Amino acid sequence: MTDLETPVAAPPGPAPRRAAPALLGYVAVRALGLFVLAVWSAARGKDAHTLLTARWDSLWYTRVAELGYGYEVRLPNGDVHSNLAFFPLLPWLERLLHALTPLSYADAGLAVALLASLAAAWGIFAVADVVYGPRVGVCAVLVWAVLPVGIVQSMAYSESLFTALAAWSLYAVLTGRWVGAGALAALAGLTRPVGLAVVAAVWTAGVVSFVRDRSRGAREQSASDVQGAHDGEHAPEASSAARARRALQPTGAHQATRAPYPAYTPYLSYGAPVRRRALGMLLAPAGTAAYVLWVGHRTGEGPLGYLDVQAGWRNGFDGGYAFARFVADKFTSFPSAAAGAGLIVGVGLLLWLYVTGLRQRQPLPLLVYTGVVLALALCASSYFGSKPRLLMPAFPVLFPLARALARLRTGRSALVTAGVAVASAVYGAFWLNGSGPP
């Protein structure tokens, strides 16, 4: 930790060589998951490729890439499922890759997801590395890879793409790259509605940095006034001593690395140009705002038109009431009561990990981002089977587990990771061949 008067070293750069152990471990875990999926699917007479590219949301994204927006399905109960609910960045990339290569739209979506999952793993490593060091960074990537729903990272879904953009935006914030942070946040906002979490992180970091700038400036002015009066009342040698003390204060490049969040981490660059910070904050919400306003114009319902589209899917924000009722209903019979208890334990674990991150003084942007992702996933009235994958981008909540894993000896840590990876691969194959991630 550091205070505002202590210079800190520049954060390590996201060099591929530094991240290589994390990326190799991630590829190994995902390769295991895909291998088990292929074997399991073949045993059941199903095609693993179809499961990864042509079910649930992946079909909607492919249809947007191929035919554009405007498709909808009217259900017998009156609900309207419109493809306007799906944000455009993934289908745009699918269309681009299809135009540049012989890949079909579905295979282009799978290729984008696989590449994005590597970018996400690298970004998660970069964030954890800059806060806790490379060993925790490697463990954080592995913990994210072995999530029970980790198979989604290898599907033609938008979770991997969004996580990559969010992770690198957060890394940019933590290292003072404000324009990059804002641009990546804007792209995240074109990927999923939860892009609001990245916007909240960038804006929180920016506002706090401006407040600390102003506070520090006021303190320095006050100290200067006091020192000036003191120098005027004492002998020349006292004035010389004051000048010597001032000469020892960090300036220039050192001053630029002071942390605006000294209570959390020493890695946020202090004193970044105001215009860059302001530009980054202005860019951050541009993606979400642009798409939501376009949907409103397209539907003729104005700025709130996107909410009407989501309502057609029975998606909304009710503070968790619908989810609580869903869990409570599980206790109406004995077999389902175990599932209800498991859901309560799972939510409790997530909240405990978040509070642990708070106690471990995670950087404020990470806490804000994670909190918004958790709130939007747990307090939305969306289909409850989707919630596990909706929680997957909240990777900073896994950092306490990564820190615990990093404290183990290397052999024991590898053994634990391998065991969990096998269990995750088996569960992913079972899940995707069954109910899967709608």
LINMOCOR-V626202 format. One record per residue. N is the residue number from 0. PHI is phi in radians with two decimals (999 if undefined). PSI is psi as a letter, one per 30 degrees, with the letter a starting at -180 (* if undefined). BURIAL is I if it has 9 or more other C-alpha atoms within 8 Angstrom, else O. Layout:
n: (N N)
phi: (PHI PHI)
psi: (PSI PSI)
burial: (BURIAL BURIAL)
//
This chain:
n: (0 1 2 3 4 5 6 7 8 9 10 11 12 13 14 15 16 17 18 19 20 21 22 23 24 25 26 27 28 29 30 31 32 33 34 35 36 37 38 39 40 41 42 43 44 45 46 47 48 49 50 51 52 53 54 55 56 57 58 59 60 61 62 63 64 65 66 67 68 69 70 71 72 73 74 75 76 77 78 79 80 81 82 83 84 85 86 87 88 89 90 91 92 93 94 95 96 97 98 99 100 101 102 103 104 105 106 107 108 109 110 111 112 113 114 115 116 117 118 119 120 121 122 123 124 125 126 127 128 129 130 131 132 133 134 135 136 137 138 139 140 141 142 143 144 145 146 147 148 149 150 151 152 153 154 155 156 157 158 159 160 161 162 163 164 165 166 167 168 169 170 171 172 173 174 175 176 177 178 179 180 181 182 183 184 185 186 187 188 189 190 191 192 193 194 195 196 197 198 199 200 201 202 203 204 205 206 207 208 209 210 211 212 213 214 215 216 217 218 219 220 221 222 223 224 225 226 227 228 229 230 231 232 233 234 235 236 237 238 239 240 241 242 243 244 245 246 247 248 249 250 251 252 253 254 255 256 257 258 259 260 261 262 263 264 265 266 267 268 269 270 271 272 273 274 275 276 277 278 279 280 281 282 283 284 285 286 287 288 289 290 291 292 293 294 295 296 297 298 299 300 301 302 303 304 305 306 307 308 309 310 311 312 313 314 315 316 317 318 319 320 321 322 323 324 325 326 327 328 329 330 331 332 333 334 335 336 337 338 339 340 341 342 343 344 345 346 347 348 349 350 351 352 353 354 355 356 357 358 359 360 361 362 363 364 365 366 367 368 369 370 371 372 373 374 375 376 377 378 379 380 381 382 383 384 385 386 387 388 389 390 391 392 393 394 395 396 397 398 399 400 401 402 403 404 405 406 407 408 409 410 411 412 413 414 415 416 417 418 419 420 421 422 423 424 425 426 427 428 429 430 431 432 433 434 435 436 437)
phi: (999 -2.57 -1.83 -1.21 -1.77 -1.93 -1.20 -2.18 -1.22 -1.13 -1.18 -1.14 -1.33 -1.44 -1.16 -0.99 -1.10 -1.17 -1.57 -0.96 -1.03 -1.15 -1.22 -1.14 -1.10 -1.12 -1.06 -1.11 -1.12 -1.20 -1.11 -1.07 -1.06 -1.23 -1.13 -1.10 -1.08 -1.09 -1.15 -1.09 -1.13 -1.08 -1.14 -1.73 1.30 -1.99 -1.81 -1.07 -1.07 -1.14 -1.10 -1.46 -2.12 -2.41 -2.42 0.94 -1.07 -1.05 -1.17 -1.16 -1.12 -1.09 -1.13 -1.11 -1.08 -1.47 -2.02 1.46 -1.49 2.23 -1.45 -2.64 -2.13 -1.75 -1.54 -1.02 -1.44 1.72 -1.16 -2.10 -1.71 -1.82 -1.31 -1.16 -1.25 -1.74 -1.18 -1.59 -1.11 -1.06 -1.10 -1.05 -1.18 -1.07 -1.13 -1.12 -1.18 -1.10 -1.24 -1.63 -2.35 -1.35 -1.16 -1.22 -1.07 -1.13 -1.20 -1.10 -1.10 -1.14 -1.10 -1.07 -1.11 -1.14 -1.16 -1.15 -1.14 -1.15 -1.09 -1.15 -1.06 -1.11 -1.13 -1.09 -1.04 -1.06 -1.15 -1.14 -1.11 -1.24 -1.69 -2.09 1.91 -1.17 -1.12 -1.15 -1.05 -1.09 -1.12 -1.09 -1.12 -1.17 -1.11 -1.14 -1.18 -1.66 -0.98 -0.96 -1.76 -1.07 -1.05 -1.07 -1.09 -1.87 -1.79 -1.37 -1.96 -1.69 -1.08 -1.16 -1.09 -1.12 -1.08 -1.07 -1.13 -1.15 -1.09 -1.26 -1.14 -1.14 -1.06 -1.09 -1.10 -1.13 -1.92 1.35 -1.64 -1.20 -1.16 -1.07 -1.06 -1.17 -1.14 -1.19 -1.11 -1.12 -1.17 -1.07 -1.22 -1.59 -1.84 -2.60 -1.06 -1.24 -0.97 -1.01 -1.16 -1.21 -1.03 -1.07 -1.14 -1.13 -1.18 -1.09 -1.06 -1.13 -1.09 -1.11 -1.14 -1.16 -1.11 -1.20 -0.99 -1.14 -1.12 -1.18 -1.07 -1.14 -1.16 -1.15 -1.12 -1.10 -1.14 -1.14 -1.08 -1.13 -1.13 -1.10 -1.11 -1.14 -1.13 -1.27 -1.75 -2.09 -1.21 -1.01 -1.13 -1.16 -1.11 -1.15 -1.13 -1.12 -1.11 -1.14 -1.10 -1.13 -1.18 -1.42 -1.23 -1.14 -2.36 1.02 -1.09 -1.12 -1.09 -1.25 -1.75 -1.21 -1.52 -1.30 -2.12 -1.09 -1.33 -2.05 -2.76 -1.57 -1.81 -1.47 -1.23 -1.63 1.39 -1.10 -0.90 -1.03 -1.12 -1.19 -1.10 -1.11 -1.14 -1.06 -1.20 -1.25 -1.25 -0.90 -1.49 -1.10 -1.14 -1.05 -1.09 -1.09 -1.22 -1.08 -1.17 -1.14 -1.09 -1.05 -1.19 -1.12 -1.48 1.32 -1.75 1.37 -1.00 -1.67 -1.07 -1.12 -1.12 -1.15 -1.10 -1.15 -1.08 -1.11 -1.64 1.07 -1.79 -2.99 -2.04 -2.12 1.30 1.69 -1.09 -1.12 -1.15 -1.08 -1.14 -1.05 -1.17 -1.07 -1.12 -1.15 -1.58 -1.44 -2.52 -1.17 -1.04 -1.35 -1.10 -1.10 -1.13 -1.08 -1.10 -1.10 -1.12 -1.12 -1.09 -1.09 -1.13 -1.07 -1.11 -1.04 -1.14 -1.11 -1.11 -1.14 -1.12 -1.09 -1.06 -1.12 -1.17 -1.44 1.06 -1.04 -1.00 -0.94 -1.03 -1.17 -1.13 -1.14 -1.02 -1.09 -1.06 -1.21 -1.07 -1.09 -1.12 -1.17 -1.35 -1.46 -1.83 -1.68 -1.63 -1.24 -1.00 -1.26 -1.17 -1.49 -1.06 -1.00 -1.30 -1.18 -1.45 -1.04 -1.18 -1.40 -1.10 -1.09 -1.18 -1.52 -1.07 -1.03 -1.16 -1.11 -1.15 -1.13 -1.14 -1.19 -1.36 -1.29 -1.12 -0.99 -1.09 -1.17 -1.07 -1.14 -1.14 -1.09 -1.10 -1.12 -1.09 -1.19 -1.10 -1.11 -1.06 -1.13 -1.11 -1.16 -1.13 -1.06 -1.16 -1.10 -1.17 -1.26 -1.44 -2.00 -1.19 1.16 -1.69 -1.14)
psi: (l l a f g j k l l k l k l h k e e e f e e e e e e e e e e e e e e e e e e e e e e e f g g l j e e e e f f h k b e e e e e e e e e e f a l f k l k k l f g f k j j k f f f k l f e e e e e e e e e e f f l g k l e e e e e e e e e e e e e e e e e e e e e e e e e f e f l e e e e e e e e e e e e g k e g f f f f g l h l f e e e e e e e e e e e e e e e f g g i e e e e e e e e e e e f g e l f g f f e e e e e e e e e e e e e e e e e e e e e e e e e e e e e e e e e e e f f l l e e e e e e e e e e e f f k k l b e e e f g k k f i f f e k g f k k k g k k e e e e e e e e e e e g e e e e e e e e e e e e e f g g a f g e e e e e e e f g h k l j g g g e e e e e e e e f f g f l e e f e e e e e e e e e e e e e e e e e e e e e e e g h l k e e e e e e e e e e e e e e f g l g l k f f f e e f f f e f h e f f f e e e e e e e f f l l e e e e e e e e e e e e e e e e e e e e e e f f c e a i *)
burial: (O I O I O O I I O O O O O O O O O O I O O I I O I I I O I I O I I I O I I I O I I I O O O O I I O O I I I I I O O I I I I I I I I O O O O O O O O O O O O O I I I I I I O O I I I I I I I I I O I I O O O O I O I I I I I I I I I I O I I I I I I I I I I I I I I I I I I I I I I I I I I I I I I I O I I I I I I I I I I I I I I I I I I I I I I I I I I I I I I I I I I I I I I I I I I I I I I I I I I I I I I I I I I I O I I O O I I O O O O O O O O O O O O O I O O O I O O O O O O I I O O I O O O O O O O I O O O I I I I I I I I I O I I I I I I I I I O O O I I I I I I I I I I I I I I O I I I O I I I O O O I I I I I I O O I I I I I I I I I I O I I I I O O I I I O I I O O O O I I O I I O O I I O O O O O I O O I I O I I I O O I I I I I I I I I I I I I I I I I I I I I I O O O I I O I I I I I I I O I I I I I I I O I I O O O O O O I O O O I O O I I I I I I I I I I I I I I O O O I O)
//
